[in-house]
Amino acid sequence: MLIGIILLVLIAGCSSSSPAGKNPANITPVPTQSGPCMDKACFIAAANDCRDLNVTISEDTGTFTYSSSGACIFTKTLVSLNASESRQIRNVLEGKNMTCMYTRGKFDPRLVTSLVGGIEYCRGDLKDGLARLVIFT
């Protein structure tokens, strides 16, 4: 009888909702005023919800600034490329940006995870510079 009660308590504990602070689905939290985004996953989640947010991220290829607005407008600025890139490529791309409009809930994460992915609906000097490099390489 005691074993039955212990099993019942264990089963009830396993079927209850997850404890506070746990994140079983590995969902990236949406930024709040008390905690800004510091990585791509957090920014993508915020942009998908059309939240006002700016973040600058440095990675192997260079430094990028990403911003999203409540009007579902995304801006990507290539602040600087890695020093190993040629001066010619850096002159074409550095400091350039592009703006993309999207629908809430349908933000294309490739805009953040790739240099050229998802830019079909974007416009700006960065898109034009990328197109020139693709054509001439």
C-alpha positions as CSV (number, residue, x, y, z in Angstrom):
1,M,0.0,0.0,0.0
2,L,2.8,2.4,0.9
3,I,4.5,1.6,-2.5
4,G,1.3,2.4,-4.3
5,I,1.0,5.8,-2.6
6,I,4.6,6.7,-3.4
7,L,4.1,5.7,-7.1
8,L,0.9,7.8,-7.2
9,V,2.8,10.8,-5.8
10,L,5.7,10.3,-8.3
11,I,3.3,9.9,-11.3
12,A,1.3,13.0,-10.2
13,G,4.6,15.0,-10.0
14,C,5.7,13.9,-13.4
15,S,2.5,14.9,-15.1
16,S,2.2,18.4,-13.6
17,S,3.4,21.4,-15.5
18,S,7.0,22.2,-15.5
19,P,8.4,24.1,-12.5
20,A,8.9,27.9,-12.7
21,G,12.1,28.9,-14.4
22,K,12.3,25.8,-16.6
23,N,12.0,26.1,-20.4
24,P,11.2,22.6,-21.7
25,A,10.6,23.7,-25.2
26,N,13.8,25.7,-25.4
27,I,11.9,28.8,-26.4
28,T,13.9,32.0,-26.7
29,P,12.5,34.6,-24.4
30,V,11.1,37.7,-26.0
31,P,13.1,40.7,-24.9
32,T,11.8,42.9,-22.1
33,Q,12.8,46.3,-21.0
34,S,14.8,44.7,-18.2
35,G,16.7,42.3,-20.4
36,P,17.8,43.3,-23.9
37,C,18.7,40.8,-26.6
38,M,22.3,39.9,-27.0
39,D,22.1,37.2,-29.6
40,K,20.6,36.3,-33.0
41,A,17.9,33.9,-31.6
42,C,16.5,36.5,-29.2
43,F,16.5,39.1,-31.9
44,I,14.7,36.8,-34.4
45,A,12.0,36.1,-31.8
46,A,11.5,39.8,-31.2
47,A,11.5,40.7,-34.8
48,N,9.0,38.0,-35.6
49,D,6.7,39.8,-33.1
50,C,7.5,43.2,-34.6
51,R,9.0,44.6,-31.4
52,D,11.2,47.7,-31.4
53,L,14.7,46.5,-30.9
54,N,18.3,47.3,-32.0
55,V,21.2,44.9,-31.5
56,T,24.8,44.9,-32.7
57,I,26.5,41.5,-33.1
58,S,30.1,40.7,-33.9
59,E,30.9,37.4,-35.5
60,D,33.6,35.9,-37.7
61,T,32.5,37.7,-40.9
62,G,32.1,41.1,-39.3
63,T,29.9,43.3,-37.2
64,F,26.3,43.8,-38.0
65,T,23.6,46.0,-36.5
66,Y,20.0,44.6,-36.7
67,S,16.9,46.6,-35.9
68,S,13.2,45.8,-36.0
69,S,10.2,48.1,-35.5
70,G,6.6,47.9,-34.4
71,A,5.7,48.5,-38.1
72,C,7.4,45.2,-39.0
73,I,10.4,46.9,-40.7
74,F,13.8,45.2,-40.4
75,T,17.1,47.0,-41.1
76,K,20.4,45.3,-41.4
77,T,23.6,47.4,-41.4
78,L,27.0,45.9,-42.1
79,V,29.1,48.0,-39.7
80,S,32.5,46.4,-40.6
81,L,33.8,43.3,-42.3
82,N,36.6,41.0,-41.0
83,A,40.0,42.6,-41.7
84,S,40.9,39.6,-43.8
85,E,38.4,40.7,-46.5
86,S,39.8,42.7,-49.4
87,R,39.8,46.5,-49.2
88,Q,37.6,46.5,-52.4
89,I,34.9,44.3,-50.9
90,R,35.0,46.3,-47.7
91,N,34.6,49.5,-49.6
92,V,31.5,48.1,-51.3
93,L,29.8,46.8,-48.2
94,E,30.9,48.5,-45.0
95,G,28.6,51.0,-43.5
96,K,25.8,50.0,-45.9
97,N,22.3,49.0,-44.9
98,M,19.1,47.6,-46.3
99,T,15.5,47.7,-45.1
100,C,13.0,44.9,-45.4
101,M,9.2,44.9,-44.8
102,Y,7.6,41.7,-43.5
103,T,4.4,40.4,-41.9
104,R,4.1,39.8,-38.1
105,G,4.8,36.2,-37.4
106,K,6.6,35.7,-40.8
107,F,10.0,37.2,-40.2
108,D,12.6,35.4,-42.3
109,P,15.4,34.4,-39.9
110,R,17.8,34.1,-42.9
111,L,17.9,37.9,-42.8
112,V,20.0,37.6,-39.6
113,T,21.6,34.2,-40.1
114,S,22.9,34.7,-43.7
115,L,24.5,37.5,-45.6
116,V,22.2,37.2,-48.7
117,G,19.4,34.9,-47.6
118,G,15.9,36.4,-47.6
119,I,16.8,39.7,-49.2
120,E,14.3,39.4,-52.1
121,Y,11.9,41.9,-50.4
122,C,14.6,44.3,-49.2
123,R,16.0,47.5,-50.6
124,G,19.1,49.6,-49.9
125,D,22.8,50.1,-50.5
126,L,23.8,46.8,-48.8
127,K,21.5,44.8,-51.1
128,D,22.8,46.6,-54.1
129,G,26.4,46.0,-53.1
130,L,25.8,42.3,-52.5
131,A,24.2,42.1,-55.9
132,R,27.2,43.7,-57.5
133,L,29.6,41.3,-55.8
134,V,27.6,38.3,-56.8
135,I,27.4,39.4,-60.5
136,F,31.2,40.2,-60.7
137,T,32.4,37.1,-58.9
